Amino acid sequence: MTVLLATTNQGKLREIVPLVQALPITWKTLADLAPMAVPEETGATFRENARIKALAYAAASGLPVVAEDSGLVIDALGGAPGIHSARFLRDDASYPERFAEIERRLARQPGASRDARFVTALAVATGASIVFETEASVAGTVLPEPRGTGGFGYDPIFLYRPWGRTTAELSLEEKAAISHRGRAFRDFHRACLAGAIQFTESSGRGSAW
């Protein structure tokens, strides 16, 4: 069975591949296929956007698709950057610029909580149907200054309190053990092994786990 992992984000791929490579699936990414239109993420939640991407790429590719939508949710900022995490401030903003803007906004609220969480919503589509979905999160604290050189995105300002380190200070294996994305893809892995997901190619051939 060939399944499309619908992302071109190399940081995400580095985290996801070790979590799914043991499954008897031939994985393709968007970089392996002819260019397809990027679906507009019009959902109001991570879960809605994951569904939009999974269904759009399944229709365009004819393959079963695993898609996810993820981001950083900061309570004191009303949930921002949230579903706009990848486009926060502006599409071409650097992450240091985004870190600085988050700090500016938090500084306007002296004493405000710095509680935050990373969220991942994962959806699996075959044809026009969502056949599996899950959502996972990990709680932490937003730091005023970035720490660490690993990970990607908002990892340098996200402190995982039980270990006293940012997710940019963790090894790939450590991050996978506690991260939102690791938890969501382990849900997917378990569902595959339990036979809970029915993959169907556009040809109509199916494979149940």
N, C-alpha and C positions, 0 to 999 in steps of 0.2 A: 504494500500500500504506500502510495506517495502522498504526502501531506505538505501543504504550503504553510510555512511559518511566516506570517505576514509582517515582516519588519525589515528595514535596512539599517537599523540602529546597531552599530557594531558593539556598543557597550551592552545592549540587551542580549545580543546573540552570544557574547562571551559568557553571560550568566545562564542563559536558557539551554544552550546545547548540552552542557554536562548533565542537566536535569532530565533530558529526554533521550539521550543517545542510546540508552540501553533498550529502548522500545524497538520492536521489529518494524520500524517505519523508515522509509526513504524520505528524508527531509529536503525540501526546497525552500529557498528564501526568495524574496522579490528580486534580488540581484541575479537570480538564476533564470528568470523568465523575461520574456519581452515586456517592455514598459507598459504599465497599466495606469489608468487614471487613478489618481489618489482620491479616495472618497472624502467628502466634506464631513468633518466631525461635528454634527449639529446636535448631538445629544446633550442633555443637561447633567448627565452623570457618567462616571467611568464605565459603568455597565452598559449604558446605552451606546456609548462610542465604541466599545469593544464589539458589540453586536453589529453596528453599522459597518465597521471595517471587515469583520469576518464574512458577512453576507455579500458585501461588495466584491471582495477579492475572490470569494467562491464563485460568484456569477461570472466574473471576468476570466478566471483561470480554468474553470471546470474541475478544480481539485477541492478536496476537503481542506479547510483552512483553520488554523489556530491563530487567533489575533488577541492582542491585549491592549488595554489602555491604562496608563498609570500616571501618578503624579504625587506631588507633595501638598498636603492639606495642613494649613496653619490656622488653628482655632481663632486666635486673636485677630486674624486678618479676614474673618468671615469665610474661611475655607480656602482663600487664595494661597498660592496660585492655582491649585486644584486641577480641574480638567484642562486649564490653559497653561499647565506647567511648561510644556515644550515651546510655548509661544509667549510666555510671560514677558511683559514690558514691551517687546516687539519681536517679530519672527527672527531677526538676525542678532538679537542681543546676546552678548557673551554671558556665561554663567557668573563670572565675577561681577558683572553689571547687575545681574538679577539678585545676587547675594546682597549687594549694596542697597538695592531698592527695598528688599525685604527688611533689612536692618533699619533703613530710614522710616519705613512704615511702622515697625515695632517701636522705634524710638519716640514716636508721637504718642505712644500709650505707656507712659511710665508705670511700671509695676504689672503690666499685662503678662499673662501667661505666655510662655514660649513653647507650650505643648504643641506637638505636631505629629503627623503620621504619614507614612508612605502608603499608598493604596494601589493595588493592581486588580483590575477586572479582566478575566480571561473568558473568551467565548470561542466555541468550536462550531463551524458551520459546514454543512454539506448541502449543496444545491441552495434551495431557498429556506432551509431550516436551521435553526440553532439547536444542536443536539446535546450540548453540554455548556455550562457556564459556572463560574465560581468567582468569588471576590475575597481578597486577603489584604491584611494591613499589618504594619508594624509601628508601634508607638515610639516616640522619641522627643527630643528637645532641639529647637533651632538655636545654634550658637551664633554669637555676634561676629566671629571670625572663622574662616574656613580652616580645617585641619585635615591633613592627609592628602595623598596623591593617587590613591586607588579609586576604583569605581568610576562613576561619571555623573553628570547632571548635578543634582543637589546634594550628593553624598557628602561633600566636605563640610557642610553646615548642619548635618543631621546626626545628632549624638544619640547612640543607642545606650540608654542609661545603664542597663544591667552590666555592660562591659566597660563603660566609661570611655568608649571610643566612638568616633564618627564612623559611618559606613564606608568612608574613604580610607579609613585606617585598618580595615579588615582585609584579610586575604579573600580570594574568590570563594574558597570553601567555607570560611567563616560567614561571609555575607549570605551565601546561599542557605546556610542553616537557619538564619533568622529573618531574612528579608521578605517583604511583601511578594516579590516576584517568585522567590524560592517556594514560598508557601502555596501560591496559586498553581505553580507548575507541578508541585508534588500532589496537589489535589487532582490535577489532570492525569498524572502518571498513575495514581491509585485507581482512578475511574477506568482508565484503559485496562489495567490488569484485572479489574473486577468485572470486565465485560459490559460496562455501563455506557459505552459510547459506540454508536453505529456509524462507521465511516462509509460514505457512498460516493463513488466517482461519478462524473457526468455521464459516463457510459452506462451507469446503472449497476455496475458491479459493486457489491457491498462486502464489508469485512467487519465482523463484530468481535469485540474483545471479550 
